Structures are given as structure tokens and as C-alpha cells.
Amino acid sequence: MIRFKTTSMKIWQLIKRTIASIAISGCLFIAGCNKKEDIVPVINDTVAGLILKGAEFNTLEALVAKANLAITLDGTGPFTLFAPDDSAFAASGISVSYINSITQQQAQSILLYHTLNSKVLVADLPAGPNAKVTTFSGDSVFVTKNSSGIYINGVKILQNDIAADNGIIHKIERVLNPPAGTITQTVIVSGLDSLAKAIDRATNDTTGSPVLTNVLNTATITMFAPTDSAFIYLLSALSLTEINKIPVHTLVSILNYHIVPGLIFSPDLVDGPLTMLTGGNTTVNLTNGVDGGPAIMGGGNGGTASNITTKNIVARNAVIHLIDKVLIPQ
């Protein structure tokens, strides 16, 4: 009885916050729409109801509330929700306070990127590797099924086919971040200032590479993206103080050596050689990085590997993995 009262109170509080929820019928995507529901819905075991009742979905509940989509996810549907639990949000560095600090539109973008506007059991998900699936927001997620599990953008499904009255929920181990733009735009918004400067010099200088420009903006690729500290280390090794002092042809060669054609999410990585865009090989080791994680080594790095520190950042045309050292061609 105590549980019933607690759950009912949570539902009522969230309903009050989402009375102005944007309806699926088109209002969802119309700026400034303030449509209000005349009748408060009764949330049962719908997708919204299971989020509200689930003890492990408190942060997701906050996201639903911020996005004003509780009534939507309580609607007819059907929906499929790739649902991060509280530990998944924490592992992704996202707290309730952060969710409360973002705008409703940003919250909707995150939530709808986890949502399909149809009911899809895991058996019906495409096998891939990296098969494109369109989300409720019109963006794409990429599905891979292999011997180690089922992955969405490289994020593992931990518990599948949780039945709801209006769809299905699959619990996932991390939050899926919507793409911010092309790989160049994603580098900028990700705070990779040094890499952004290197790309700008390598593509916009009069002696830069139009081929590299096209690859970064339109090709489907994977980039191992050096962090700012990685570039500081490189400049020190070259006895330079600025990226603009590195010759353009050298930057073009280095950047090409960080790119692989096609999408390679972290579950797709295997031990051994990996052929880069330039044709040279790097070497991947899945367990010799920091804390036993993955690492990648360039042929000219003198045996020193680069740790893959952040995985599976999705751009509209690419997936990005952050590394802590610049890869040097042989």
C-alpha cells in the first residue's frame, strides 16, 4: 500500500509537470506550441508508466519531465525506447541537475533520439553490422548484433523486450547522444580546439586538401580524434608552440592517418592491424590501454600506444573515438 501511494504521487507530480506536453500529432515539432491536454491521463504500464514505476529510472524520469513528453509516451504509440537506467546516466556523466539545466528542446532531442515510433523487439532489429534505424526525431542509430550482444551506436542492450502496453523497452548501458552535425562540427562542439585548428589549417589553407575536406564533411568514416593534450604532446615533440607552425602537408598526412572508411563502433574493434584512409596501418589492442581498455598505436609512435579514452561519439556522417596521443604514420 505504501508503494502504491508513492508511485501514485510520482505519477501525479509528473503529470502536473507535463500537462502542457507536446502531442505526437504534429505539435511536437512546431516551435512555440503550447497545446494543453484537457484530460489528465491514467498512466498504467505504458512506456511512461514503466519509467515512472521503475526504481532504476529516476534520471530518465527527470528527462521525460524536462522534455514534457510523459503524456506522449503514455499515448497510443506504439513506441520502442532504448532506456538508460540511473547507472547508465551516471556512467555517461549526466545527472538530474544537468538535465534540469538544459532546455526543453534539448531534453526532447535526447529523449526522442532514444525512441522509435514503432514497436521493435530485439529479434526484429536488423543484424548489421551498424544497420541504420531511424529514430522518432528523424536521426539515425546504428544496430549491430554479434556474439557478444546487441549494440545501439556501440552501446550494449543490457535487458531487452520489457513489455509495455504501448510498446517495448530495451535497457541500455549508456546514454545515446544525438549527432551535433558533421564530423567537423562535432569536433568543434566537443571542445576539441586543437583538432579543430588542425582541420581548419589542413582544409582551408591555400595549400590544403580539398579531398580531406570532402571526406570530413560527406564521407561515412570513423575518426580517432586526438584531444588537446595529445596535440600539446605532439607540438613538444616537434619543438613547436603552435599548430599553425606545422606544415600543411604534414597535417593532412597526420589527419588522414586518423581516419578509417566506414563506421567502426567500439564493439567492432578487433585486435590487430587497422588500415587507415591513407593506406597505412595502425595496431589495435583491446586490453592494453588505461584500466585494461582499448588502445591504438601508429606505425611511427615508437611502440607507444594511444589510449582510446572516450568511445562512440556520433556525428551525422561518422563515429568518433577520442585518443590521448596523436597517431604518427610510419
C-alpha positions as CSV (number, residue, x, y, z in Angstrom):
1,M,0.0,0.0,0.0
2,I,2.9,2.4,0.8
3,R,4.4,1.6,-2.6
4,F,1.1,2.3,-4.3
5,K,0.9,5.8,-2.7
6,T,4.5,6.6,-3.5
7,T,4.1,5.6,-7.1
8,S,0.8,7.4,-7.5
9,M,2.3,10.6,-6.1
10,K,5.2,10.3,-8.5
11,I,2.8,9.9,-11.4
12,W,0.6,12.8,-10.3
13,Q,3.6,15.1,-9.9
14,L,5.0,14.2,-13.3
15,I,1.5,14.6,-14.9
16,K,1.2,18.1,-13.4
17,R,4.6,19.0,-14.9
18,T,3.6,17.5,-18.3
19,I,0.1,18.8,-18.7
20,A,1.5,21.0,-21.4
21,S,3.1,18.1,-23.1
22,I,3.6,18.4,-26.8
23,A,1.4,16.0,-28.7
24,I,2.6,13.5,-31.3
25,S,0.2,14.7,-33.9
26,G,2.5,17.5,-35.1
27,C,2.6,19.9,-32.2
28,L,5.8,18.1,-31.1
29,F,7.8,19.8,-33.8
30,I,6.1,23.2,-34.0
31,A,8.1,25.9,-32.2
32,G,6.2,27.7,-29.5
33,C,3.3,25.2,-29.4
34,N,1.6,25.4,-26.0
35,K,-1.2,22.8,-26.6
36,K,-2.6,21.6,-23.2
37,E,-4.3,18.4,-22.5
38,D,-7.9,18.7,-21.2
39,I,-8.0,15.3,-19.6
40,V,-5.3,14.0,-17.2
41,P,-4.3,10.5,-18.4
42,V,-4.1,7.5,-16.2
43,I,-0.6,6.1,-16.6
44,N,-0.6,2.3,-16.3
45,D,2.0,0.0,-17.8
46,T,2.7,2.2,-20.8
47,V,6.3,3.2,-21.6
48,A,5.8,6.3,-19.5
49,G,4.3,4.3,-16.7
50,L,7.1,1.8,-16.5
51,I,9.7,4.7,-16.4
52,L,7.8,6.2,-13.5
53,K,7.4,3.0,-11.6
54,G,10.9,1.7,-12.2
55,A,13.2,2.4,-9.3
56,E,16.2,2.4,-11.6
57,F,14.8,5.0,-13.9
58,N,14.9,8.2,-11.8
59,T,17.2,10.2,-14.1
60,L,15.2,9.1,-17.1
61,E,12.1,10.2,-15.4
62,A,13.6,13.6,-14.9
63,L,14.5,13.7,-18.6
64,V,10.9,12.8,-19.6
65,A,9.6,15.5,-17.3
66,K,12.0,18.1,-18.6
67,A,11.1,17.2,-22.2
68,N,7.3,17.4,-21.4
69,L,6.8,14.1,-23.1
70,A,5.2,11.9,-20.4
71,I,1.7,12.2,-22.0
72,T,3.2,11.5,-25.4
73,L,4.9,8.3,-24.1
74,D,1.6,7.4,-22.3
75,G,-0.2,7.6,-25.7
76,T,-1.3,5.1,-28.2
77,G,2.1,4.6,-29.7
78,P,3.5,2.1,-30.4
79,F,7.0,3.1,-29.2
80,T,10.3,1.4,-28.7
81,L,12.5,3.1,-26.1
82,F,16.2,2.4,-25.6
83,A,16.2,3.3,-21.9
84,P,19.3,4.2,-19.9
85,D,18.9,3.4,-16.2
86,D,20.4,5.5,-13.5
87,S,23.8,3.8,-13.6
88,A,23.9,4.4,-17.4
89,F,23.3,8.1,-16.9
90,A,25.9,8.3,-14.3
91,A,28.4,6.4,-16.5
92,S,27.7,9.0,-19.2
93,G,28.3,11.9,-16.8
94,I,24.7,13.0,-16.9
95,S,23.0,14.0,-13.6
96,V,19.5,15.1,-12.7
97,S,20.9,18.6,-12.1
98,Y,22.3,18.7,-15.6
99,I,19.0,17.6,-17.0
100,N,17.3,20.4,-15.1
101,S,19.8,22.9,-16.5
102,I,19.1,22.2,-20.2
103,T,16.2,23.5,-22.3
104,Q,13.1,21.6,-23.1
105,Q,14.1,21.3,-26.7
106,Q,17.5,19.8,-25.7
107,A,15.8,17.3,-23.5
108,Q,13.4,16.4,-26.3
109,S,16.3,15.9,-28.6
110,I,18.0,13.5,-26.3
111,L,14.8,11.5,-25.4
112,L,13.5,11.2,-28.9
113,Y,16.9,10.0,-30.1
114,H,16.3,7.0,-27.8
115,T,12.8,6.4,-29.2
116,L,11.4,4.7,-32.3
117,N,7.8,5.3,-33.4
118,S,7.1,1.6,-33.7
119,K,7.4,-1.5,-31.6
120,V,10.5,-3.4,-32.4
121,L,11.6,-6.5,-30.5
122,V,15.3,-7.3,-30.4
123,A,14.6,-10.3,-32.7
124,D,13.3,-7.8,-35.3
125,L,16.2,-5.4,-35.1
126,P,18.5,-5.6,-38.1
127,A,21.6,-7.7,-37.6
128,G,24.0,-5.1,-39.1
129,P,26.9,-4.6,-38.5
130,N,25.8,-1.0,-38.0
131,A,22.5,-1.2,-39.7
132,K,20.8,2.2,-39.9
133,V,17.5,2.6,-37.9
134,T,15.5,5.9,-38.0
135,T,14.5,7.4,-34.6
136,F,11.4,9.3,-33.7
137,S,13.4,12.5,-34.2
138,G,14.4,11.6,-37.7
139,D,18.0,10.9,-36.9
140,S,19.7,7.6,-37.2
141,V,21.0,5.0,-34.8
142,F,23.1,2.0,-35.8
143,V,22.4,-1.6,-34.7
144,T,24.9,-4.4,-34.6
145,K,24.2,-8.0,-33.4
146,N,27.2,-10.2,-32.8
147,S,28.3,-13.0,-30.4
148,S,28.9,-10.6,-27.5
149,G,25.5,-8.9,-27.6
150,I,23.3,-6.4,-29.3
151,Y,24.5,-2.8,-29.7
152,I,23.0,0.6,-30.5
153,N,25.7,3.0,-31.6
154,G,28.1,0.7,-29.8
155,V,26.1,0.8,-26.6
156,K,25.1,-2.6,-25.3
157,I,21.5,-3.6,-24.7
158,L,21.5,-5.0,-21.1
159,Q,17.9,-6.1,-20.9
160,N,15.6,-6.5,-23.8
161,D,11.9,-6.8,-24.6
162,I,10.5,-5.2,-21.5
163,A,6.8,-5.2,-22.5
164,A,4.7,-2.0,-22.2
165,D,1.0,-1.5,-23.0
166,N,2.0,0.8,-25.9
167,G,5.4,-0.6,-27.0
168,I,8.6,-2.1,-25.8
169,I,11.6,-1.0,-23.7
170,H,15.2,-2.1,-24.1
171,K,17.5,-1.1,-21.2
172,I,21.0,0.1,-22.4
173,E,24.3,0.6,-20.6
174,R,24.9,4.3,-21.7
175,V,23.1,7.3,-22.9
176,L,22.9,7.8,-26.7
177,N,23.9,11.4,-27.7
178,P,22.2,12.8,-30.8
179,P,24.6,13.9,-33.5
180,A,25.6,17.5,-33.4
181,G,26.4,17.8,-37.1
182,T,29.2,16.7,-39.5
183,I,32.4,15.4,-38.1
184,T,33.9,18.9,-38.3
185,Q,31.0,20.5,-36.5
186,T,31.1,17.7,-33.8
187,V,34.8,18.3,-33.2
188,I,34.0,21.9,-32.5
189,V,31.1,21.4,-30.1
190,S,33.0,18.6,-28.4
191,G,35.7,21.1,-27.3
192,L,38.5,19.6,-29.3
193,D,40.0,23.0,-30.0
194,S,43.4,21.8,-31.2
195,L,41.9,19.2,-33.6
196,A,39.5,21.9,-34.9
197,K,42.5,24.2,-35.6
198,A,44.4,21.3,-37.3
199,I,41.4,20.6,-39.5
200,D,40.9,24.2,-40.4
201,R,44.6,24.6,-41.4
202,A,44.6,21.3,-43.3
203,T,41.5,22.1,-45.3
204,N,41.2,25.9,-45.6
205,D,44.8,26.9,-46.3
206,T,45.6,27.6,-49.9
207,T,47.8,24.5,-50.0
208,G,45.3,22.4,-48.0
209,S,43.5,19.3,-49.1
210,P,40.0,19.6,-50.8
211,V,39.9,15.8,-50.7
212,L,40.2,15.8,-46.9
213,T,37.5,18.5,-46.7
214,N,35.1,16.3,-48.7
215,V,35.9,13.2,-46.6
216,L,35.3,15.1,-43.3
217,N,32.0,16.6,-44.4
218,T,30.4,14.0,-46.6
219,A,32.0,10.6,-46.4
220,T,31.0,7.9,-43.9
221,I,34.0,7.5,-41.7
222,T,35.5,6.7,-38.3
223,M,37.9,9.2,-36.7
224,F,40.3,8.6,-33.9
225,A,40.3,12.1,-32.6
226,P,43.3,13.4,-30.5
227,T,42.5,15.5,-27.5
228,D,44.0,18.9,-26.8
229,S,46.6,17.3,-24.5
230,A,47.6,14.9,-27.3
231,F,48.4,17.9,-29.6
232,I,50.4,19.6,-26.8
233,Y,52.5,16.4,-26.6
234,L,52.9,16.4,-30.4
235,L,54.0,20.1,-30.5
236,S,56.5,19.5,-27.8
237,A,58.0,16.5,-29.7
238,L,58.2,18.7,-32.8
239,S,59.7,21.6,-30.8
240,L,56.9,23.8,-31.9
241,T,54.4,26.0,-30.0
242,E,51.5,26.4,-32.4
243,I,49.6,24.1,-34.7
244,N,49.8,26.7,-37.4
245,K,53.6,26.1,-37.5
246,I,53.1,22.5,-38.6
247,P,53.5,22.3,-42.4
248,V,50.1,21.9,-44.1
249,H,51.1,18.7,-45.9
250,T,52.2,17.2,-42.6
251,L,48.9,18.0,-41.0
252,V,47.0,16.5,-44.0
253,S,49.0,13.3,-43.7
254,I,48.5,13.1,-40.0
255,L,44.7,13.7,-40.1
256,N,44.3,11.1,-42.9
257,Y,46.1,8.7,-40.7
258,H,43.4,9.1,-38.0
259,I,40.5,8.2,-40.4
260,V,39.1,4.9,-41.3
261,P,36.4,4.4,-44.1
262,G,33.0,3.3,-42.8
263,L,31.6,3.2,-39.3
264,I,33.6,1.3,-36.6
265,F,31.9,1.5,-33.2
266,S,33.8,0.2,-30.2
267,P,32.3,-3.4,-30.4
268,D,33.5,-3.6,-34.0
269,L,37.2,-3.1,-33.0
270,V,39.4,-6.2,-33.0
271,D,42.9,-6.9,-32.0
272,G,45.4,-6.4,-34.8
273,P,46.1,-4.1,-37.7
274,L,43.7,-1.5,-38.9
275,T,44.1,0.1,-42.3
276,M,43.7,3.8,-42.3
277,L,42.5,6.2,-45.1
278,T,46.0,6.7,-46.3
279,G,46.6,3.0,-46.7
280,G,49.0,2.8,-43.7
281,N,48.2,0.5,-40.8
282,T,47.7,1.2,-37.1
283,T,47.5,-1.5,-34.5
284,V,44.6,-2.0,-32.2
285,N,44.8,-3.7,-28.8
286,L,41.6,-4.1,-26.9
287,T,43.1,-4.6,-23.4
288,N,46.5,-2.8,-23.1
289,G,45.0,0.7,-22.7
290,V,44.4,2.5,-19.4
291,D,42.4,0.4,-16.9
292,G,42.6,-2.5,-19.4
293,G,40.7,-0.6,-22.1
294,P,41.3,-0.3,-25.8
295,A,44.3,1.4,-27.3
296,I,45.6,2.1,-30.8
297,M,49.2,2.6,-32.0
298,G,50.6,4.4,-35.0
299,G,53.5,2.9,-37.0
300,G,55.7,5.9,-36.2
301,N,54.8,6.1,-32.5
302,G,57.8,4.2,-31.4
303,G,55.8,1.5,-29.6
304,T,53.8,3.9,-27.5
305,A,50.1,3.3,-27.8
306,S,47.3,5.9,-27.7
307,N,44.5,5.2,-25.1
308,I,41.0,5.3,-26.5
309,T,39.6,7.4,-23.7
310,T,36.0,8.2,-25.0
311,K,34.2,5.9,-27.4
312,N,31.3,6.2,-29.8
313,I,30.6,9.9,-30.3
314,V,28.2,10.0,-33.2
315,A,28.3,12.7,-35.9
316,R,25.9,12.8,-38.9
317,N,28.5,11.1,-41.1
318,A,30.9,9.5,-38.7
319,V,31.7,7.9,-35.3
320,I,34.5,9.5,-33.2
321,H,36.7,7.9,-30.6
322,L,38.9,10.2,-28.5
323,I,42.6,9.3,-28.1
324,D,45.2,10.7,-25.8
325,K,48.2,10.7,-28.3
326,V,48.4,11.8,-31.9
327,L,49.0,8.8,-34.3
328,I,52.1,9.2,-36.4
329,P,52.4,7.4,-39.8
330,Q,55.4,5.1,-40.4
